[in-house]
Structures are given as C-alpha cells and as structure tokens.
Amino acid sequence: MATTTYQGLEILFSRQQIAERVAEMGAQITHDLAGEKLVMIGVLKGAAPFLADLSRTIQVDATFDFVATSSYGKGQRSSGAVKLIKDLDHPIEGKNVLVVEDILDTGLTLSYLRKLFLQQHPKSLRIATLLDKPSRRIEKIEADYVGFSIPNLFVIGYGMDYAERYRNLPDICVMPPGAPE
C-alpha cells in the first residue's frame, strides 16, 4: 500500500484514498444533519484542506468559522499547553457545530476546544477528524467522524506540517525519524 515520493517520503494515504474517505464522511454528516443548518469550525492551520474538501461533500446549509490554537511550536512534540490564538468570529449559541480537525492525537486541543464551545451553548457539537491516533491519547475524547485511525507516526501533508513545512503535499506522508528540518 505505501509508496514513496516527495524526496523519499513514504505515502501513508494517497490523495485518492483521502478523497474517497472524505466523501464517505460528508455523506454521513449530511445524513446525520439532514434539514439542519451547520457551522463548520476549522482548526487552523492544519485542518484547512480537510475543511475545504469535506465542506464540498456535505449537502446541508453550512457556514465556516475558524479558530487557531497552539500546542506544538516548531517541533514534533506537543508542549502540553493549549493556547487560543484566534477565537471564533461569530457566536455559536443554538447552532449545530462541527469542529473540523486534521488529527486527534493527545486530545488536549480538542478537549480544550470542546469545553470552550460548550460554554457557548450550541444546539449540538460534533467533531470530525481526518486522522485519529488513539495510542497517544491523554485526554478522554473521541471524534464523531473519523477518516482514518493510524498508529503512532508523525505525519505530514494535506495540511499537516513539520515546522510549517510540507502542508502543501497532496498525500499524507510519514515523516522519517531524525529527518532534517
């Protein structure tokens, strides 16, 4: 299944596999929210490509908003402290909310955001993540919609980065251990 490209990086999920799974997720979300309005909240920067692709597969009246958090800095390890860098532009009280994240790893970021958003009393709050890495979970949190479950690998591409690089890769690749910055 894995192939090599982009300066020798191993492809974990190809752009075709991603597109197929995102379409399946969009169909499920459409079914679950039939006839309802939806606010899709993208977690910047990594979730931007996923949000864009997912939104085009969801057939309900949807709007976008974005938040930005920080917990990684420029390395491969989370600092453990989540900071809100950009808050929502519009209130979500009484609205169906779908938080769209690139990867659910330790759960620290999504647990923080879930608590923050629930304080605003949305009608419903669901989480969609492209990748789920349950082996790294610190906070007890699960996504309502999961693209792929992966082992403890550091992945890049399709919005995910290493020191702000590689976000533009169309496939999800494995960052080799000890790779140079």
PEJOUR-V118105 format. One record per backbone hydrogen bond with DSSP energy under -0.5 kcal/mol. NH is the residue of the N-H (numbers start at 0). CO is the residue of the C=O. E is the energy in kcal/mol with one decimal. If there is no record, write none. Layout:
# PEJOUR-V118105
nh:NH co:CO e:E
nh:NH co:CO e:E
This chain:
# PEJOUR-V118105
nh:2 co:10 e:-0.6
nh:4 co:8 e:-2.5
nh:8 co:4 e:-2.0
nh:8 co:5 e:-1.1
nh:9 co:173 e:-0.6
nh:10 co:2 e:-3.7
nh:11 co:9 e:-0.6
nh:11 co:171 e:-2.9
nh:12 co:171 e:-1.8
nh:17 co:13 e:-2.5
nh:18 co:14 e:-2.4
nh:19 co:15 e:-2.3
nh:20 co:16 e:-2.2
nh:21 co:17 e:-2.8
nh:22 co:18 e:-2.0
nh:23 co:19 e:-1.8
nh:24 co:20 e:-2.4
nh:25 co:21 e:-2.6
nh:26 co:22 e:-2.1
nh:27 co:23 e:-1.9
nh:28 co:24 e:-2.5
nh:29 co:25 e:-2.5
nh:30 co:26 e:-2.2
nh:31 co:27 e:-2.7
nh:32 co:28 e:-2.0
nh:33 co:30 e:-1.0
nh:35 co:32 e:-2.7
nh:37 co:60 e:-2.5
nh:38 co:95 e:-2.8
nh:39 co:37 e:-0.6
nh:39 co:62 e:-3.2
nh:40 co:38 e:-0.6
nh:40 co:97 e:-2.9
nh:41 co:39 e:-0.7
nh:41 co:64 e:-2.4
nh:42 co:99 e:-2.1
nh:43 co:41 e:-0.8
nh:43 co:66 e:-3.3
nh:46 co:42 e:-1.9
nh:47 co:44 e:-1.7
nh:50 co:46 e:-3.3
nh:51 co:47 e:-2.4
nh:52 co:48 e:-2.4
nh:53 co:49 e:-3.2
nh:54 co:50 e:-2.7
nh:55 co:51 e:-1.1
nh:56 co:53 e:-1.7
nh:57 co:53 e:-0.7
nh:57 co:54 e:-0.7
nh:58 co:56 e:-0.5
nh:59 co:57 e:-0.6
nh:60 co:35 e:-0.6
nh:61 co:59 e:-0.7
nh:62 co:37 e:-2.2
nh:64 co:39 e:-2.0
nh:66 co:41 e:-2.3
nh:67 co:85 e:-2.0
nh:68 co:43 e:-0.8
nh:69 co:82 e:-1.7
nh:74 co:71 e:-1.2
nh:78 co:70 e:-4.5
nh:79 co:70 e:-0.5
nh:81 co:79 e:-0.5
nh:82 co:69 e:-1.9
nh:84 co:67 e:-3.3
nh:84 co:82 e:-0.6
nh:85 co:67 e:-1.8
nh:93 co:120 e:-2.6
nh:94 co:91 e:-2.2
nh:96 co:94 e:-0.6
nh:96 co:123 e:-2.6
nh:97 co:38 e:-2.7
nh:98 co:96 e:-0.5
nh:98 co:125 e:-3.0
nh:99 co:40 e:-3.3
nh:99 co:97 e:-0.5
nh:100 co:98 e:-0.6
nh:100 co:127 e:-2.8
nh:103 co:130 e:-2.9
nh:104 co:102 e:-0.8
nh:110 co:106 e:-2.3
nh:111 co:107 e:-2.1
nh:112 co:108 e:-2.7
nh:113 co:109 e:-2.8
nh:114 co:110 e:-2.2
nh:115 co:111 e:-2.2
nh:116 co:112 e:-3.0
nh:117 co:113 e:-2.6
nh:118 co:114 e:-1.3
nh:119 co:116 e:-1.7
nh:120 co:117 e:-1.6
nh:122 co:94 e:-1.2
nh:123 co:94 e:-1.4
nh:125 co:96 e:-2.7
nh:127 co:98 e:-3.2
nh:128 co:144 e:-2.7
nh:129 co:100 e:-1.6
nh:130 co:101 e:-1.9
nh:131 co:147 e:-2.5
nh:132 co:103 e:-3.2
nh:135 co:132 e:-1.8
nh:136 co:133 e:-1.5
nh:137 co:105 e:-3.3
nh:138 co:105 e:-2.3
nh:140 co:138 e:-1.1
nh:143 co:126 e:-1.5
nh:144 co:126 e:-2.0
nh:146 co:128 e:-2.2
nh:147 co:129 e:-2.5
nh:149 co:131 e:-3.0
nh:152 co:150 e:-2.2
nh:154 co:152 e:-0.7
nh:155 co:172 e:-2.5
nh:156 co:159 e:-2.8
nh:157 co:168 e:-3.3
nh:158 co:166 e:-2.3
nh:159 co:156 e:-2.0
nh:161 co:164 e:-1.7
nh:164 co:161 e:-1.8
nh:168 co:165 e:-1.7
nh:171 co:12 e:-2.6
nh:172 co:155 e:-3.2
nh:172 co:170 e:-0.6
nh:173 co:9 e:-2.6
nh:174 co:153 e:-3.2
nh:174 co:172 e:-0.5
nh:175 co:173 e:-0.6
nh:178 co:175 e:-1.6
